Amino acid sequence: MLEIKNLHAKAGDKLILRGVNLKVRAGEVHAIMGPNGSGKSTLAQVIAGRDLYEVTEGEVLFEGRNLLELSPEERAREGIFLAFQYPVEIPGVSNLYFLRTALNAVRKHRGQEELDVVDFMELVKERVKLLGMNEALLERPVNEGFSGGEKKRNEILQMAVLEPRLAILDETDSGLDIDALKAVAAGINAMRSPERAMVLVTHYQRLLEYVQPDFVHVMADGRIVRSGDRELARELERQGYAWLEQEEALAGEGRT
Amino acid sequence: MSAALAETSAGQDSWLAAFAARERRLANDCPRWLHGLKRTALARFAELGFPTTRVEEWKYTNLAPLARTVFAPAAYFPHAAPQSPCWVETLGGVVVRTLNGAPVTAAGERRFTIGSLRTAWQQTPELVERHLGRYAAFDRHAFLALNTAFFDDGVLIRIADGAVLDEPLVLVHYLSPYDEAPPASHVRTLVLAGRNSQAGIVEAWTGPDGRLYLANSVTEAVLGEGAVLDYVRLQLEGDQAYHFSALHVHQGRASSLAVHTVLLGGRLTRAEIGAVLAGEGASTALNGLYVARAEQHMDNFTTLDHAQPHSTSVELYKGILDDRSSGVFHGRIIVRPEGQKTDAVQRNKNLLLSRDATINTKPQLEIYADDVRCTHGATVGQVDADAIFYLRSRGVGYRDARRLLTLAFAQEITERINPPMLRERLNAELLARLDATQGGVP
């Protein structure tokens, strides 16, 4: 489904991604871990099409198509979804209106009819219930005045409504108390399906206790330096990232 | 004398000549006090001339092209119909039209009357004399002086003591040019809202696109004790219009005024509001929205005069400026020594949609009492790039994302406007304007 080859990207003059390789197939859940500044979030944003980053080398294929030549909205309509680390507040636009506009943009692209208000409400209410969200948040402006947990749940709600083929969740577990974390994890698990792939970007192993990944990757210094299964996440939790960075430094010396 | 000065002088002379030409008729038409008032106003205009940008209050609005133009008084034909009815007429309410400054219809019942000011000064001269020209002081203001000198008729709105109107009074001012000369119309309105009355007024100005004209409008309003007035003012002028409008309100004790100003049309607009909170416990809310594109210039000038204790004002003006347009917000708040416990909040927020658009915003607080709360703030910004990306990452296209965010910015003002049908229609008008100007993906 997603294939990333030797991806290099920079922000301004600063090279952040230095040759990322990753393959994600339908039905798989991948976790990308790594210390702060390793490039995890940048990778997520580059896949979604954020123009703050410039791809200088490599390619990203989605269902065999060159993703990098698509605009962010085209990527979303093709089925890519990014749950933001810092969801944006949009004063003056109700959460419901936002969701319906987004869903209808995606449906139109898929050749489906736009949903009217009644059908849309039915769908949203069902998903809200699934996530244990407060329905009152639907009438409020997008993310405005939401608590950290409410914002993250709202991201999961958007994912549940838009039903993407590839969901990238960027630090969706950060800043959540245990109840919110469980609710978010339940939402993610409910969305797992053989047709859908997920990439969880996270600093801690905590979320992975509730959402079991098929693969775990560790990023450091703009590259995936190690891949494995869930055991790798536990090892990181025990030992921290320092040992990896040391190994990486040694390997770096070896290369030069 | 330079050519420009000579032209300006020709422009100004034309007003004096136009006044002289109608002097005889005025002497027959007007009561003596009104004739006197008009002569004084013209003399004042002759001394003042149009202000230049060297005058602080006009620093950002260049009137030189207007001052050079020779306007002809818009013809006064009371029974002609306007070219095509403005959409504001379709929203319901009690509709009265004026054409070139004179009312062509009238309405009334037990609770209110809305009709000719001229008829009123002929039939109830004491009432009109008691109020007309008392609140809109022309001694320091060229446009007010010109309006006072030149209005032939106007509109008187009276709302009876204790009357509660369930429908808005809708007043639509049309301007219809009748030959090649650019016309000037001087609409005059007097609103008398009785004690404890509750009413809504929607006033709109409109004229043809592609025609140079001057719409110079002055409204004086008096709110009796406890009166509540909700006043929507819509500037929907043609694209070449010079629009000047002034609303001067005298508020009695515990009266409540809300004014919602929306500026959409015209080439150059100056919209002034002055409210004197003359009675204890009076409250005022001023909401403004100005949406400019191409070369449009929109200047908002408001004065809130807290003259008595325990009065409250809340002011929010928002501007959306695209292309090479320019905007001005100048908000004066005066708190007199008697105005203890005044609570005044002023905010001005601007959205610049183009690099070539400009805004000048200026709060001016003059506080002579010590126990008051006055706050003000101004912001200028672009459409939030993070919010645009957020919307795009959910499948919403760039243009749709931008118009959604721009409309959301405007809706903070339009959502306060009643009736709801008017609010929805205004949002649609805004979208049409935004769609006409928005560029492609950067």
Interface residues (C-beta under 8 A of the other chain):
Chain A: A48 G49 R50 D51 S71 P72 E73 R75 A76 R77 F81 L82 F84 P87 V88 E89 I90 P91 G92 V93 F98 T101 A102 L103 A105 V106 H109 Q158 L162
Chain B: D384 D386 A387 F389 Y390 L391 R392 S393 R394 G395 V396 G397 Y398 D400 A401 L404 L405 L407 A408 F409 Q411 E412 V441
